[in-house]
Amino acid sequence: MSLPEFSIRRPVTVLMACLVAILLGGISFVRLPVDLMPEVEYPTLSVRAEYPGVAPEEMENLVARPLEEAFAAAPGVEKITSTSTEGSANVRVNFVHGTNLDEAANELRLRLDRRRGSLPEDMSPPILYKFDVSQFPIMFLTVAADDMDPKELRRFVEKQIQYRLERVPGVAQFNVRGGLRREIHVDLDLQKLRSLNLSVASVVQVVQRENLNQPVGPVREGRFEVLLRTQGEYRNLEEIRSLVVSTRGGVPVYLRDVANVEDSHEEVRQFVSVNGKQAVRLFVYKQSGSNTVAVSDSVWEEVDRIHQDYPNIHISATGDSATFIKQAIANVKSSAVQGALLAALVLLVFLRSLSSTTIIAIAIPISVISTFALMYGNGFTLNTISFGGLALGVGMLVDNAIVVLENIFRHRENGLELKKAALVGSNEVAGAVVASTMTTLAVFVPLVFVTGMSAVTFKQLAYVVSFSLLCSLAVALTIVPVLCSRYLGKGANRNSRNLFNRLADAVGRGQDRLAENYGGLLRWSLDHKLVTVTLACSLFGLAYMGMPLIGVELQPEADEGEVRVNVELEPGTRVGVTDAVMNQLASIAREQLPEAKNIMVESGGGGFRSNGSHMGELRIQLKDQAERQRSAKEIAMAIRPHMTIQPGMVVRTRVSSMMMRRGSNSDDRLAVEIRGHDLEILAGLAEQVRKAMLSVEGVPEVQVSRQPGMPEMVLRVDRLKAATMGLNVSDVANAMETAVGGRRTSMFRQQGDEFNIIVRLKETDRMDVSQVGKVPLVTVGGTPIPAESIVQMRRQEGPTSIERVDQERVITVSGTLGARDLGSVMKDLRPKLMEISRPLGYEFTYGGEYEEQQKAFQELTFAAILALILVYMVMAAQFESLRDPFIILFSIPLAAVGVVTILIVTQTTFNMQAFLGIIMLVGIVVNNAILLVDYTNQLRREHGIHLKEAVVTAGIRRLRPVLMTTVTTVLGLTPMALGIGEGSELQQPMARVVIGGLLSSTLITLVVIPTIYYLLELRTEPSEEGEAEPTLQPAGD
């Protein structure tokens, strides 16, 4: 008993199974977590080593190199990078995808322990930690208040807001930036210290010793034991001011006599403002595995409660990844619904029957809802990839149901009663339906073997599409026959003259004429086999010639509604100067960009992973896409020329894309790595590469990773002079650090909080270089002397960082892409780099997105070839023939005509999403050819029809289902291909590739595949060359 026959005989059983699938799918849909991308574990481990005061080259030789050598031979290591700066070294180890990170971490720890003896003895032990996407903030919040200064606001955020938000489920931590931390400053007067022969160190000791609470011990008092405690902690600032630091002639010298004690704040190293108002900025990090949207929603619920408790506090978002995720998911959902409605409309036009359209319309949601249950069971999230797979599959979901229903409908029109028509019609095409589904599923099998970024991005999509297609196959062979056996009508009643029937009658006559014209074209093609095949080959040749016109990149740039401007001024620039420049840029952006919604300025940091007083970042939050005419990329290109307002400043303007950040160390799309040993030679080559990159059209900005160091004044102690005065280098360094930088001598406690007490010279005595030599040092005999008597000052450039990749030094030159794609830029850049002469042992390698693109395309090429082989094997097993699948495979290269055409016309780049569309086409475009070949074989085998008549009859009778499945798939993908709304860039290339390839392949397949079939089968029936033409039957007869 076949599955359709079982279903027709047991309709209640089928109904219950259907309801179970809908029930479980509905529950699963409600519980599915929502995120932007599939939750993945990036196979990366990092080791951080601290060795204070050691120069970068020593850190490289003493720490980074031994660690690299230790890790290089670990199993599964793909790439090792390191960065050595003053006092620290970071080593990052990338493993091949699929590596068990826990085992890899244990292996690195063992190797680290074995190498511990070769590392410096006095350095801290290196720390190993995992790389996790959750280390990137998911939200950027700003806090402002109407009645608080920056110091009060910072304290309020840390005491009243931070703890409340950190206890929100799923939140890992908060990072607070901006505002000012409270500090107690003791600013010493240099002139008064010198006049009283006091040293800075002596004042520090007094402040430190006097701030003490210490238990003395127990004493007896009658029957009781009383604990004695010495209480000397400062209770207010007046107590600090009243400290006696020395006596002169029996007269006490109070601290207030030589210093100004004030309740102040930490030195300003950073400014944060939103729309011109000072604010405190919060970075929200989620726990690994937590749902981004759920965490964001919970945070906003807590923010609402904070607003109710503190009406004067205003918390807003300058970035919330959940907003983009919701918009992207809603957009994909809308595309799927629109596609389903268009598919149903197509069915109504072709079948001219409301009952038929209703049956198919029932089949779509059942297949989709059932897929949700399988997604939930496999631990998937509802993201743009998985939901995109469903939207992509909506048009394909109805294909099986259409083929089954159309064949039942044809038998019903020929007069068979309902149950008989449902049984015969479904059994007749069951084999072809199973074969076409298996070929589509076969193309996803190779993705199991794909590694790297391609696997991370597309494995979930492969599973989701496979789930949905299997569900649609089950629906087509069970629910469709059951519904048809009971409710299928005969189509439009031609005797009725209502509007619908008149329209249906007109559409029917149009279909008949189309079938007649197609039959005539097919007969002509069979009579002119060589001409037909030559024309098909010529079209493929033209498509091949047009391929170089298509741009290439790793993945499309998503418009997340934010533009970032990173600014780097001359090293050493004070943060106040940087902030003035950044606010000037913000004013320019506000004038030039009517699309700007919020403008956030951060000076003295330049992003959540950077620091330095000479760096700054401008984050321009844009209005929703529906409210603006220009894309984020167009806005970035428009504002770029206005951002360089000073000579020497380095500006980088680009679209903020969380998609690009995830799993990557940088946002560089275009990068060239120069590898070698000598840093000066590397710097010279980097400058030549920078000029070559700037000369390429479409590269407006170029940066070199090795930047000039900070300006420094080195203090060199004359050891001999210092020794004669009873001093050493440590004494001098400590005194200078206290006087200039300030030393935390103690803590001021108030209401359970602790605040640093900083002792240093007052600003006028320490901020000018000329004042440094006058800092008093105290000899062993207690005589103060100026520091310049034993210290020499020499100006030099501070240390820079040394980067290494795979145990070689490297300088990276990175560029920002303008209006051109990555592939075109690389095509122009490569010859220019070949012209640069390189010494022996120095090489150029391509990094950034291009490196990832090459790896991804290699993996996907392997997947495409394997998919082609598997599709052939599935068809060979289905047809029990090696020749028929070979004939069907000719429909695949014909898809290239439409793919190339649509990519050129729509100016869409060829990227990973488009490549996946190619792989999917391998399984999709053969379906129509399977229908034609399978039915032709049936006519010849079961009905004894001669070859030519069988070919023409099969073409005419299968024209309607072929066109229906093609048009429903195409229209189902059309909303996604139009690319309207947030996140549409992610699915757009794949949808366009499938549409273009399917259209061209179908239109050409209807003629070429029958011709090739006839050509190859003619050898077995040579007498048919002169056979009379068959009588044509229109589609549906």
BAVOVEX-167850 format. One line per 5 residues: number of its first residue (from 1); for each residue x, y, z of C-alpha. Coordinates in steps of 0.5 Angstrom, whole numbers, plus 500, padded with zeros to 3 digits. Layout:
<nodes>
NUM = X/Y/Z | ...
</nodes>
This chain:
<nodes>
1 = 500/500/500 | 503/507/498 | 503/513/503 | 498/517/499 | 493/510/499
6 = 494/510/506 | 492/517/507 | 486/517/503 | 484/511/507 | 486/513/514
11 = 484/521/513 | 483/522/521 | 490/519/522 | 493/524/518 | 489/529/521
16 = 491/528/528 | 498/527/526 | 497/534/522 | 495/537/529 | 500/534/533
21 = 505/537/528 | 502/544/529 | 501/544/536 | 508/542/537 | 511/547/532
26 = 507/552/535 | 509/551/542 | 516/551/539 | 516/557/536 | 514/561/542
31 = 520/558/546 | 525/559/540 | 530/564/542 | 531/570/538 | 538/572/535
36 = 541/576/529 | 546/570/527 | 547/563/530 | 550/562/536 | 557/559/535
41 = 563/558/539 | 569/561/535 | 575/556/536 | 580/562/539 | 584/562/545
46 = 588/568/548 | 594/568/553 | 596/575/556 | 602/576/560 | 604/582/564
51 = 611/584/565 | 611/592/567 | 616/596/565 | 619/592/559 | 620/595/552
56 = 616/592/547 | 622/588/543 | 624/585/550 | 617/583/551 | 617/580/544
61 = 624/576/545 | 623/574/552 | 615/573/552 | 612/573/546 | 616/568/542
66 = 617/563/547 | 610/562/548 | 609/562/540 | 614/556/539 | 610/553/545
71 = 603/553/542 | 605/552/535 | 605/545/535 | 599/544/539 | 594/540/535
76 = 589/544/531 | 592/550/531 | 591/554/525 | 594/561/526 | 598/565/531
81 = 598/572/532 | 601/576/538 | 602/584/540 | 608/586/544 | 607/593/547
86 = 610/596/553 | 610/591/559 | 605/586/556 | 604/581/551 | 598/578/548
91 = 598/572/544 | 592/569/540 | 591/562/538 | 586/560/532 | 584/553/532
96 = 581/550/526 | 573/550/526 | 570/544/530 | 576/544/535 | 574/542/542
101 = 576/548/546 | 576/545/553 | 581/540/550 | 585/545/546 | 585/550/553
106 = 588/544/557 | 593/543/551 | 595/550/551 | 596/550/559 | 600/544/559
111 = 605/547/554 | 605/553/558 | 607/550/564 | 613/546/560 | 615/553/558
116 = 614/557/564 | 622/556/566 | 624/559/560 | 620/565/561 | 623/571/566
121 = 622/569/573 | 620/576/576 | 614/576/571 | 607/575/573 | 604/568/570
126 = 601/568/564 | 593/568/564 | 589/564/558 | 582/565/557 | 577/564/551
131 = 575/568/546 | 567/569/546 | 562/573/542 | 559/575/549 | 565/579/550
136 = 563/584/545 | 557/589/548 | 550/588/546 | 548/595/548 | 551/602/549
141 = 547/606/554 | 548/613/556 | 546/616/562 | 544/623/563 | 541/628/569
146 = 538/634/569 | 541/636/576 | 548/633/577 | 555/634/575 | 559/629/572
151 = 562/627/578 | 556/626/582 | 553/623/575 | 558/617/575 | 557/616/583
156 = 550/615/582 | 551/610/576 | 555/606/580 | 551/606/586 | 544/606/584
161 = 544/604/577 | 549/599/575 | 548/594/581 | 540/594/578 | 542/593/571
166 = 547/587/573 | 542/583/576 | 538/583/570 | 538/575/567 | 543/574/562
171 = 547/580/563 | 554/578/565 | 557/585/566 | 557/593/565 | 563/597/563
176 = 562/604/565 | 565/610/561 | 565/617/562 | 563/622/568 | 568/623/573
181 = 570/618/579 | 571/622/586 | 578/623/589 | 581/627/595 | 587/631/592
186 = 592/633/596 | 596/638/592 | 603/640/595 | 606/647/593 | 613/646/591
191 = 615/653/593 | 613/652/600 | 616/645/601 | 623/648/599 | 622/653/604
196 = 621/648/609 | 626/643/607 | 620/638/606 | 620/632/601 | 614/629/598
201 = 616/623/601 | 615/625/608 | 608/628/607 | 606/622/603 | 608/618/610
206 = 605/622/614 | 598/622/610 | 599/614/610 | 601/613/617 | 595/618/620
211 = 589/614/617 | 589/608/621 | 584/604/625 | 587/598/628 | 585/593/634
216 = 589/594/640 | 587/587/644 | 582/585/649 | 582/588/656 | 578/586/663
221 = 573/591/666 | 570/587/671 | 566/581/669 | 567/583/662 | 572/583/656
226 = 573/590/652 | 576/590/646 | 581/596/645 | 581/599/638 | 585/605/636
231 = 581/609/631 | 584/614/627 | 581/614/620 | 579/621/617 | 572/622/618
236 = 572/629/614 | 577/633/610 | 578/638/615 | 582/632/619 | 586/631/613
241 = 588/639/613 | 589/639/620 | 595/633/620 | 602/636/623 | 607/634/617
246 = 613/637/621 | 615/642/626 | 619/648/625 | 622/651/632 | 617/648/636
251 = 611/650/631 | 607/645/628 | 607/645/620 | 600/643/618 | 598/640/612
256 = 594/646/610 | 600/650/610 | 604/646/604 | 598/643/601 | 591/645/598
261 = 586/639/600 | 580/638/596 | 574/634/594 | 575/633/587 | 575/628/582
266 = 580/623/578 | 584/626/572 | 580/627/566 | 582/622/561 | 576/621/557
271 = 570/625/555 | 563/622/553 | 557/626/550 | 551/625/547 | 548/630/542
276 = 552/635/545 | 551/634/553 | 556/630/558 | 553/623/559 | 556/617/562
281 = 556/611/557 | 554/604/559 | 557/598/555 | 552/592/556 | 555/585/556
286 = 551/579/556 | 552/572/558 | 555/567/553 | 549/563/551 | 544/568/553
291 = 539/570/548 | 540/577/546 | 533/580/545 | 531/577/551 | 537/580/555
296 = 535/587/552 | 528/587/553 | 529/585/560 | 534/591/561 | 529/596/558
301 = 524/593/563 | 529/595/569 | 530/602/566 | 523/603/566 | 523/602/573
306 = 529/606/574 | 526/612/571 | 520/611/575 | 524/611/581 | 529/617/579
311 = 525/622/574 | 531/626/573 | 535/621/570 | 535/619/563 | 537/613/560
316 = 537/612/552 | 541/607/547 | 546/609/542 | 546/602/540 | 542/596/541
321 = 543/590/537 | 536/587/539 | 533/593/535 | 536/591/529 | 535/583/530
326 = 528/585/531 | 527/589/525 | 531/584/521 | 527/578/523 | 521/582/522
331 = 523/584/515 | 524/576/513 | 518/574/516 | 514/579/512 | 518/577/506
336 = 516/570/507 | 508/572/508 | 508/576/502 | 512/570/498 | 507/565/501
341 = 501/570/498 | 504/571/492 | 505/563/491 | 498/562/493 | 496/568/487
346 = 500/564/482 | 496/558/484 | 489/561/483 | 491/564/476 | 494/557/473
351 = 489/552/476 | 483/557/476 | 480/553/482 | 479/556/489 | 479/549/492
356 = 486/547/489 | 489/554/492 | 486/553/499 | 489/546/499 | 496/549/497
361 = 495/555/502 | 493/550/508 | 500/546/506 | 504/552/507 | 503/553/514
366 = 503/546/516 | 510/545/513 | 513/551/516 | 510/550/523 | 512/543/523
371 = 519/546/522 | 519/550/528 | 519/543/532 | 525/540/529 | 529/547/530
376 = 527/547/537 | 529/540/538 | 536/541/535 | 537/547/539 | 537/552/534
381 = 535/560/534 | 530/564/530 | 535/568/527 | 536/571/520 | 540/565/517
386 = 534/560/520 | 528/565/518 | 532/566/512 | 532/559/510 | 524/558/511
391 = 523/565/507 | 527/562/502 | 523/555/502 | 516/558/502 | 516/558/494
396 = 520/551/494 | 515/548/500 | 509/548/495 | 513/545/489 | 511/538/491
401 = 504/540/493 | 503/543/486 | 506/537/482 | 501/532/486 | 495/537/486
406 = 496/539/479 | 496/532/477 | 490/530/481 | 487/536/478 | 488/534/471
411 = 485/527/472 | 479/530/475 | 478/534/469 | 479/528/465 | 473/525/469
416 = 475/521/474 | 471/521/481 | 475/524/487 | 478/519/490 | 480/515/484
421 = 483/521/481 | 487/523/488 | 490/516/488 | 492/515/481 | 494/522/480
426 = 499/522/487 | 502/515/485 | 503/517/478 | 508/523/481 | 510/520/487
431 = 517/518/485 | 518/524/481 | 516/528/487 | 521/524/492 | 527/524/487
436 = 526/532/486 | 526/533/494 | 532/528/495 | 536/532/490 | 535/538/493
441 = 537/535/500 | 543/532/497 | 546/539/495 | 546/541/503 | 549/534/505
446 = 556/537/503 | 555/543/508 | 556/538/513 | 564/537/511 | 565/545/510
451 = 569/548/515 | 571/555/517 | 566/562/516 | 562/558/511 | 560/553/516
456 = 559/557/522 | 554/562/517 | 550/556/513 | 550/550/517 | 543/552/520
461 = 540/554/514 | 542/548/511 | 538/544/516 | 532/549/516 | 531/548/509
466 = 532/541/509 | 527/540/515 | 522/544/511 | 523/540/505 | 522/534/508
471 = 516/536/512 | 513/539/505 | 514/532/502 | 510/529/507 | 505/534/507
476 = 505/533/499 | 504/525/500 | 499/525/505 | 495/531/507 | 494/534/499
481 = 491/527/497 | 487/527/503 | 484/534/502 | 484/533/494 | 480/526/495
486 = 474/530/499 | 474/537/497 | 477/538/490 | 473/541/485 | 473/541/477
491 = 476/548/476 | 472/554/473 | 465/552/471 | 464/555/464 | 457/555/463
496 = 457/560/469 | 458/567/467 | 460/570/473 | 466/575/473 | 471/570/476
501 = 469/564/472 | 470/569/466 | 477/571/468 | 478/563/469 | 476/562/462
506 = 480/567/459 | 486/564/463 | 485/557/461 | 484/559/454 | 491/563/455
511 = 494/557/458 | 492/552/452 | 495/557/447 | 501/557/451 | 501/550/450
516 = 500/550/443 | 506/555/442 | 510/551/446 | 509/544/443 | 510/548/436
521 = 517/550/439 | 519/543/441 | 517/540/435 | 522/545/431 | 527/544/436
526 = 527/536/435 | 527/537/428 | 533/542/429 | 537/539/434 | 544/542/432
531 = 541/549/432 | 538/548/439 | 544/545/442 | 548/551/439 | 544/556/441
536 = 544/554/448 | 552/553/448 | 552/560/446 | 548/563/451 | 552/559/456
541 = 559/562/453 | 556/569/453 | 554/568/461 | 561/566/462 | 564/572/458
546 = 560/576/463 | 563/573/469 | 568/578/470 | 563/584/470 | 561/581/477
551 = 564/584/483 | 566/580/489 | 566/580/496 | 566/576/502 | 559/578/505
556 = 554/584/504 | 555/590/508 | 549/590/513 | 546/597/514 | 545/597/521
561 = 543/604/522 | 550/607/524 | 556/610/522 | 562/611/526 | 568/616/525
566 = 575/614/528 | 580/619/529 | 587/619/531 | 591/625/532 | 598/626/533
571 = 601/621/539 | 601/625/546 | 595/630/544 | 592/632/550 | 585/629/551
576 = 582/636/552 | 584/638/545 | 582/631/542 | 575/633/545 | 575/640/542
581 = 576/637/535 | 571/631/536 | 566/636/538 | 567/640/532 | 567/634/527
586 = 560/632/531 | 557/639/529 | 559/638/522 | 556/631/522 | 550/635/525
591 = 550/640/519 | 551/635/514 | 547/629/515 | 539/630/516 | 539/623/517
596 = 542/623/524 | 538/621/530 | 543/621/535 | 551/623/535 | 555/620/541
601 = 562/623/542 | 567/619/546 | 574/623/546 | 580/619/549 | 578/612/547
606 = 576/611/541 | 571/605/542 | 570/600/547 | 577/596/545 | 581/602/544
611 = 585/607/549 | 589/613/548 | 588/621/549 | 589/622/542 | 584/618/540
616 = 576/619/539 | 570/616/536 | 564/619/533 | 558/614/533 | 552/617/528
621 = 546/613/530 | 541/614/523 | 534/614/523 | 530/608/521 | 531/606/513
626 = 524/608/512 | 525/615/514 | 531/616/510 | 533/616/502 | 540/614/503
631 = 544/608/506 | 549/608/511 | 554/607/506 | 552/612/502 | 552/617/508
636 = 559/615/510 | 561/616/503 | 558/623/503 | 561/625/510 | 568/622/509
641 = 571/628/506 | 568/633/511 | 572/629/517 | 579/631/516 | 579/638/518
646 = 587/638/521 | 593/636/517 | 596/630/520 | 590/627/523 | 588/620/521
651 = 580/619/520 | 577/613/518 | 569/613/516 | 565/607/515 | 559/603/516
656 = 558/600/523 | 557/593/522 | 556/588/528 | 556/582/523 | 563/584/521
661 = 565/585/528 | 563/578/530 | 569/573/531 | 574/578/528 | 579/582/531
666 = 578/588/526 | 573/591/522 | 578/591/516 | 575/589/509 | 582/590/505
671 = 588/589/509 | 595/587/506 | 600/584/511 | 608/585/510 | 612/580/514
676 = 619/580/515 | 624/581/521 | 627/588/521 | 622/594/523 | 625/599/519
681 = 625/595/512 | 618/593/514 | 616/600/515 | 619/603/509 | 615/597/505
686 = 608/599/509 | 609/606/506 | 610/604/499 | 604/599/500 | 600/605/503
691 = 601/609/497 | 599/604/492 | 593/602/496 | 591/610/496 | 592/610/488
696 = 587/605/487 | 580/607/485 | 575/606/491 | 580/606/497 | 579/613/500
701 = 582/611/507 | 589/607/508 | 592/606/515 | 598/603/517 | 598/599/524
706 = 605/601/526 | 604/608/529 | 609/613/531 | 610/612/539 | 608/617/544
711 = 613/623/546 | 617/621/552 | 622/625/557 | 626/620/560 | 629/621/567
716 = 636/618/567 | 639/617/574 | 647/619/575 | 648/613/580 | 654/615/583
721 = 652/622/585 | 645/619/588 | 649/614/592 | 654/619/595 | 647/622/597
726 = 645/616/600 | 639/615/594 | 638/610/589 | 634/609/583 | 628/606/586
731 = 628/612/591 | 628/617/586 | 623/614/581 | 618/613/587 | 619/621/589
736 = 618/623/582 | 612/618/581 | 609/621/587 | 610/629/585 | 608/628/578
741 = 603/623/577 | 601/622/584 | 601/617/589 | 595/613/592 | 597/614/599
746 = 591/612/603 | 583/611/602 | 578/616/605 | 572/612/607 | 565/615/607
751 = 558/612/608 | 561/605/606 | 565/607/600 | 572/608/599 | 575/614/595
756 = 583/615/593 | 587/620/597 | 592/622/592 | 598/626/594 | 602/630/588
761 = 604/637/587 | 599/642/585 | 598/643/577 | 602/649/576 | 608/645/579
766 = 608/639/575 | 604/640/569 | 610/644/565 | 616/640/563 | 621/645/566
771 = 618/644/573 | 620/637/573 | 627/638/575 | 625/642/581 | 622/636/585
776 = 625/636/592 | 629/629/593 | 631/628/601 | 638/625/602 | 640/621/608
781 = 641/626/612 | 635/630/611 | 637/635/606 | 632/636/600 | 636/637/594
786 = 633/639/587 | 632/632/582 | 636/636/577 | 642/635/581 | 642/628/580
791 = 637/626/574 | 638/628/567 | 632/629/562 | 632/626/555 | 627/627/550
796 = 625/621/546 | 619/617/542 | 616/612/547 | 615/605/545 | 610/602/540
801 = 607/595/539 | 610/589/535 | 605/585/532 | 607/578/529 | 603/573/525
806 = 605/565/525 | 612/567/528 | 614/573/524 | 614/580/525 | 608/584/521
811 = 606/591/519 | 598/591/517 | 596/596/512 | 589/596/511 | 584/600/507
816 = 577/603/507 | 572/601/501 | 569/606/498 | 564/605/492 | 567/599/489
821 = 567/592/491 | 573/588/494 | 574/583/488 | 575/589/484 | 580/593/488
826 = 584/587/489 | 584/586/482 | 587/593/481 | 592/593/487 | 595/586/486
831 = 599/588/480 | 601/595/484 | 604/591/489 | 608/586/485 | 612/592/482
836 = 614/594/489 | 621/590/490 | 622/586/496 | 628/584/500 | 629/577/501
841 = 625/574/507 | 620/579/506 | 613/578/503 | 606/581/502 | 600/577/504
846 = 593/579/504 | 589/579/510 | 582/582/513 | 576/580/509 | 580/578/503
851 = 583/572/507 | 577/570/509 | 573/570/502 | 579/566/499 | 578/560/505
856 = 570/561/504 | 570/560/497 | 575/554/497 | 570/551/502 | 564/553/498
861 = 567/550/491 | 568/544/494 | 561/543/497 | 558/545/490 | 562/540/486
866 = 560/535/491 | 553/537/491 | 553/536/483 | 556/529/484 | 551/527/490
871 = 545/530/486 | 547/525/480 | 548/519/484 | 541/520/487 | 538/521/480
876 = 541/515/478 | 539/511/483 | 532/514/482 | 532/512/475 | 536/506/475
881 = 539/509/469 | 546/513/468 | 544/516/462 | 537/520/464 | 541/523/470
886 = 546/525/465 | 541/529/461 | 538/532/467 | 545/535/469 | 545/539/462
891 = 540/544/466 | 545/546/471 | 550/550/467 | 544/553/463 | 542/557/470
896 = 549/560/469 | 545/565/464 | 540/568/469 | 545/568/475 | 550/572/471
901 = 545/576/468 | 541/578/474 | 547/580/478 | 550/584/473 | 543/588/472
906 = 542/589/479 | 549/590/481 | 549/585/486 | 556/582/488 | 558/575/488
911 = 559/573/496 | 558/567/500 | 550/568/500 | 550/568/493 | 555/562/493
916 = 550/558/497 | 544/560/492 | 549/557/487 | 549/551/491 | 542/551/492
921 = 540/551/484 | 544/545/483 | 539/541/487 | 533/546/485 | 534/547/477
926 = 534/539/476 | 527/538/479 | 523/541/472 | 528/536/468 | 526/530/473
931 = 519/532/471 | 520/532/464 | 524/526/463 | 520/521/468 | 514/523/465
936 = 517/521/458 | 519/515/461 | 513/513/463 | 509/514/457 | 514/510/453
941 = 514/504/458 | 507/504/461 | 503/507/455 | 508/504/449 | 508/511/446
946 = 514/512/441 | 520/517/443 | 518/523/439 | 511/523/441 | 513/521/448
951 = 517/527/448 | 512/532/446 | 507/530/450 | 511/530/456 | 513/537/455
956 = 506/539/454 | 503/536/459 | 508/538/464 | 508/545/462 | 503/547/467
961 = 507/544/473 | 513/546/471 | 511/553/470 | 507/553/477 | 513/551/481
966 = 518/556/478 | 513/562/478 | 511/560/485 | 519/559/488 | 520/566/484
971 = 515/570/487 | 516/567/494 | 523/570/493 | 521/576/490 | 520/580/497
976 = 527/578/499 | 530/579/493 | 528/587/493 | 532/588/499 | 527/592/503
981 = 528/594/510 | 533/592/515 | 537/586/515 | 535/585/507 | 542/585/505
986 = 544/579/508 | 539/575/504 | 538/579/498 | 544/576/494 | 542/569/495
991 = 534/570/493 | 537/574/487 | 541/568/484 | 536/563/485 | 531/567/482
996 = 535/569/476 | 538/561/475 | 531/558/476 | 528/563/471 | 533/562/465
1001 = 534/554/467 | 527/553/466 | 525/557/460 | 531/554/457 | 530/547/460
1006 = 523/546/457 | 527/546/450 | 534/544/451 | 533/538/455 | 527/534/451
1011 = 532/536/445 | 538/532/448 | 534/527/451 | 531/526/444 | 538/526/441
1016 = 541/521/446 | 535/516/446 | 534/517/438 | 540/511/437 | 536/506/440
1021 = 530/508/436 | 533/510/429 | 526/509/425 | 523/515/429 | 527/520/425
1026 = 522/520/420 | 516/519/424 | 509/523/423 | 508/528/428 | 503/527/434
1031 = 497/530/435 | 498/535/440 | 494/535/447 | 493/542/450 | 495/542/458
1036 = 490/539/462 | 487/534/457
</nodes>
